[in-house]
Amino acid sequence: MSKVFTRIGREIAMAVKEGGVDPNYNSRLRMVIQNAKAANMPKANVESAIKKASSKDAENYDEIVYEGYAPHGIAVMVETATNNTNRTVSNIRAIFSKCGGSLGISGSVKNIFSRKGIFKVKTEGLDLEMLELELIDHGLEQMQAEDEHVVLQTQFEDYGAMQKALEERHIEVDSAELVRLPTFFKSLNEHEVEDVIKLIEKLEEDDDVVNVFHNMDMSE
């Protein structure tokens, strides 16, 4: 849990750097606060992170995306937030190498993924058919029921419009994120899957890593 809170703290720092401390005027900060709430991060911790991010002694984090291949030709994109790029690239390269993968150059697998906005809202009290019709005009691409929630998908460019549309309708968002969805998946056998999962887990253990995306078929 502490690791999750640390990553959220870095995301808050970057959001504040980009758009200021007021979530009413900073959609990215609103997103991070929503996700902090979903992760049960105490409100006091969130407020402290915002205050720290706006101070003159705030650490400066850069967002860097690394691309490469896991074993068996699986494409991987790694989103990081770092205050030391030399350390981060060294660690990421070492993990790829030790796990039988290879770190690529910028753009090597980017075309395999599409950036999307994903919102998860509770279905209670919602007319889903009406909601779907209304949100199409705000960039809704896909809507899928999932237990007590409904998952809304938009293009990356429509993320802000969807967030605003949900806020105007007073629909509480449980979580919101920007993801990289593969345009195609690659199937592997059981032993090959284990090789890829080992790499992914090692990447996710690194303190500078925020998200890891891949195109391995996980449906089986």
C-alpha positions as CSV (number, residue, x, y, z in Angstrom):
1,M,0.0,0.0,0.0
2,S,2.8,2.4,0.8
3,K,4.2,1.9,-2.7
4,V,0.8,2.8,-4.2
5,F,0.7,5.9,-2.1
6,T,4.2,6.9,-3.2
7,R,3.3,6.6,-6.8
8,I,0.1,8.6,-6.3
9,G,2.3,11.2,-4.6
10,R,4.4,11.5,-7.7
11,E,1.4,11.7,-9.9
12,I,0.1,14.6,-7.7
13,A,3.4,16.3,-8.0
14,M,3.3,16.1,-11.8
15,A,-0.3,17.2,-12.0
16,V,0.4,20.2,-9.8
17,K,3.4,21.1,-11.9
18,E,1.3,20.9,-15.0
19,G,-1.9,22.7,-13.9
20,G,-1.6,24.1,-10.4
21,V,-3.0,23.2,-7.0
22,D,-6.7,23.8,-7.6
23,P,-8.5,20.6,-8.8
24,N,-11.4,22.7,-10.0
25,Y,-9.1,24.1,-12.7
26,N,-6.8,21.1,-13.1
27,S,-8.5,18.1,-14.6
28,R,-5.4,15.9,-14.2
29,L,-5.2,16.7,-10.5
30,R,-8.9,15.8,-10.1
31,M,-8.2,12.4,-11.8
32,V,-5.3,11.7,-9.4
33,I,-7.4,12.7,-6.4
34,Q,-10.2,10.4,-7.5
35,N,-7.7,7.5,-7.9
36,A,-6.2,8.3,-4.5
37,K,-9.7,8.0,-3.0
38,A,-10.2,4.6,-4.8
39,A,-6.9,3.4,-3.3
40,N,-8.1,4.5,0.2
41,M,-5.3,7.0,0.5
42,P,-6.2,9.3,3.5
43,K,-7.4,12.8,2.6
44,A,-4.7,14.2,4.9
45,N,-2.0,12.4,2.8
46,V,-3.5,13.8,-0.4
47,E,-3.6,17.4,0.9
48,S,0.0,17.0,2.2
49,A,1.2,15.8,-1.2
50,I,-0.5,18.8,-2.9
51,K,1.1,21.2,-0.5
52,K,4.5,19.6,-0.9
53,A,4.2,19.7,-4.7
54,S,3.5,23.4,-4.7
55,S,6.4,24.3,-2.3
56,K,9.7,25.8,-3.5
57,D,11.5,22.6,-2.4
58,A,9.2,20.3,-4.4
59,E,11.0,17.5,-6.3
60,N,10.8,17.8,-10.0
61,Y,9.6,14.6,-11.7
62,D,9.7,13.9,-15.4
63,E,7.4,11.6,-17.3
64,I,9.3,9.2,-19.5
65,V,7.9,6.3,-21.5
66,Y,10.2,3.4,-22.4
67,E,9.4,0.8,-25.1
68,G,10.7,-2.6,-25.6
69,Y,10.0,-6.3,-26.1
70,A,9.5,-9.0,-23.5
71,P,10.5,-12.6,-24.3
72,H,8.6,-14.2,-27.2
73,G,8.0,-11.0,-29.0
74,I,5.5,-9.3,-26.6
75,A,5.5,-5.5,-27.0
76,V,5.8,-3.6,-23.7
77,M,5.4,0.1,-22.8
78,V,6.6,1.4,-19.5
79,E,5.4,4.7,-18.1
80,T,7.7,6.2,-15.4
81,A,7.9,9.2,-13.2
82,T,11.5,10.0,-12.2
83,N,13.7,12.6,-10.7
84,N,16.8,10.8,-12.0
85,T,16.6,9.7,-15.6
86,N,20.0,8.0,-15.6
87,R,19.0,5.8,-12.7
88,T,15.6,5.0,-14.3
89,V,16.9,4.1,-17.7
90,S,19.7,2.0,-16.2
91,N,17.2,0.1,-14.0
92,I,14.7,-0.5,-16.8
93,R,17.4,-1.7,-19.2
94,A,18.7,-4.1,-16.6
95,I,15.3,-5.6,-15.9
96,F,14.6,-6.1,-19.6
97,S,18.0,-7.7,-20.1
98,K,17.9,-10.0,-17.0
99,C,14.4,-11.2,-17.9
100,G,15.2,-12.1,-21.5
101,G,13.7,-9.0,-23.1
102,S,15.2,-6.0,-24.9
103,L,14.8,-2.2,-24.3
104,G,14.0,-0.6,-27.7
105,I,14.3,2.9,-29.0
106,S,11.5,5.5,-28.8
107,G,8.7,4.6,-31.3
108,S,9.7,0.9,-31.6
109,V,6.3,-0.4,-30.3
110,K,4.3,2.8,-29.9
111,N,2.2,2.0,-33.0
112,I,1.0,-1.2,-31.4
113,F,-0.9,0.7,-28.7
114,S,-3.7,3.3,-28.7
115,R,-4.0,5.8,-25.8
116,K,-7.5,5.7,-24.2
117,G,-9.3,7.2,-21.3
118,I,-11.1,4.8,-19.0
119,F,-13.7,5.9,-16.4
120,K,-15.3,3.5,-13.9
121,V,-18.6,4.7,-12.4
122,K,-21.2,3.0,-10.2
123,T,-24.4,1.9,-12.0
124,E,-26.7,2.6,-9.1
125,G,-29.4,5.1,-10.0
126,L,-28.3,5.4,-13.6
127,D,-30.3,4.9,-16.8
128,L,-27.5,3.2,-18.8
129,E,-29.2,3.4,-22.2
130,M,-29.9,7.2,-21.7
131,L,-26.4,7.8,-20.4
132,E,-24.8,6.0,-23.3
133,L,-26.8,8.2,-25.8
134,E,-25.8,11.4,-23.9
135,L,-22.2,10.6,-23.6
136,I,-21.7,9.7,-27.3
137,D,-21.5,13.4,-28.0
138,H,-18.7,13.7,-25.4
139,G,-16.4,11.1,-26.9
140,L,-17.8,7.8,-25.6
141,E,-16.4,5.0,-27.7
142,Q,-17.4,2.0,-25.7
143,M,-19.5,1.3,-22.6
144,Q,-19.4,-2.0,-20.7
145,A,-21.2,-3.2,-17.5
146,E,-18.9,-4.7,-14.9
147,D,-20.5,-5.9,-11.7
148,E,-21.8,-2.8,-9.9
149,H,-19.9,-0.5,-12.2
150,V,-20.0,0.6,-15.8
151,V,-16.7,1.2,-17.7
152,L,-16.6,4.1,-20.1
153,Q,-13.9,4.3,-22.8
154,T,-12.8,7.4,-24.8
155,Q,-10.1,8.4,-27.1
156,F,-7.2,10.1,-25.4
157,E,-8.2,13.4,-26.9
158,D,-11.7,13.2,-25.5
159,Y,-10.6,12.4,-21.9
160,G,-11.2,16.0,-20.7
161,A,-14.6,16.3,-22.4
162,M,-15.8,13.0,-20.8
163,Q,-14.6,14.0,-17.4
164,K,-16.5,17.3,-17.7
165,A,-19.6,15.6,-18.9
166,L,-19.7,13.3,-16.0
167,E,-19.1,16.1,-13.5
168,E,-21.9,18.2,-15.0
169,R,-24.3,15.2,-14.5
170,H,-23.0,14.8,-10.9
171,I,-22.0,11.2,-11.7
172,E,-19.3,10.1,-9.2
173,V,-16.3,8.6,-10.8
174,D,-14.7,5.7,-8.8
175,S,-11.6,5.7,-10.9
176,A,-10.2,7.4,-14.0
177,E,-7.1,6.7,-15.9
178,L,-5.2,7.1,-19.2
179,V,-4.2,3.7,-20.6
180,R,-2.4,2.2,-23.6
181,L,-4.5,-0.5,-25.2
182,P,-2.9,-2.9,-27.7
183,T,-4.3,-2.9,-31.2
184,F,-3.7,-6.6,-31.4
185,F,-2.8,-9.4,-28.9
186,K,-0.3,-12.2,-29.1
187,S,-1.1,-15.6,-27.7
188,L,1.6,-17.6,-25.8
189,N,1.8,-21.0,-24.2
190,E,1.8,-21.5,-20.4
191,H,5.6,-21.5,-20.0
192,E,6.0,-18.5,-22.3
193,V,3.4,-16.5,-20.3
194,E,5.4,-17.1,-17.2
195,D,8.5,-15.6,-18.8
196,V,6.6,-12.4,-19.7
197,I,4.9,-12.1,-16.3
198,K,8.3,-12.3,-14.6
199,L,9.4,-9.3,-16.6
200,I,6.3,-7.3,-16.0
201,E,6.4,-8.0,-12.2
202,K,10.0,-6.9,-12.0
203,L,9.2,-3.7,-13.9
204,E,6.2,-3.0,-11.6
205,E,8.5,-3.4,-8.5
206,D,10.7,-0.5,-9.6
207,D,9.9,2.6,-7.6
208,D,10.0,4.9,-10.7
209,V,7.5,2.8,-12.7
210,V,3.9,4.0,-12.8
211,N,2.3,1.7,-15.4
212,V,3.3,-1.2,-17.6
213,F,1.3,-2.1,-20.7
214,H,1.7,-5.1,-23.0
215,N,0.0,-7.0,-25.8
216,M,0.1,-10.5,-24.4
217,D,-3.3,-12.2,-24.6
218,M,-4.5,-12.7,-21.0
219,S,-8.0,-14.0,-21.9
220,E,-7.2,-17.7,-21.3
